[in-house]
Amino acid sequence: MAERWHPVDTLLPAELIFPKPGTKDPFAIIRWVDVTLNGEPVSRWRVVSWNADPKKRRLLGDGYYRELEDAAMAAHKHALAQITPNVIHSQTGRSVVREAGVATYR
């Protein structure tokens, strides 16, 4: 028997925007996606950095999470890591160089 079309087939994916701490500016996008894991189809929460150009978005943390709470925590930790070096610099006078998400203090 042929599969029948249903209006749900026309739905577009939903995105959750994780804001920069203390603002409403976007920091990360969390989306429920279908992926293949060990040859099996599964669904996971994917966390990527926010950028108007989708080609410039990067996975945050492990990238894919079973629970929404874990995905949000990954976005939160990365957001804090971006603002923390500014606080460290103002208190220590050391500069911070950030490459590939890793802070190097000089």
Sequence and secondary structure as in RCSB ss.txt:
>XXXX:A:sequence
MAERWHPVDTLLPAELIFPKPGTKDPFAIIRWVDVTLNGEPVSRWRVVSWNADPKKRRLLGDGYYRELEDAAMAA
HKHALAQITPNVIHSQTGRSVVREAGVATYR
>XXXX:A:secstr
      GGGG    EEEEE TTSSSEEEEEEEEEEEETTEEEEEEEEEE  SSGGG  EEEEEEESSHHHHHHHH
HHHHHHHHHHHHHHHHH   EEEETTEEEE 
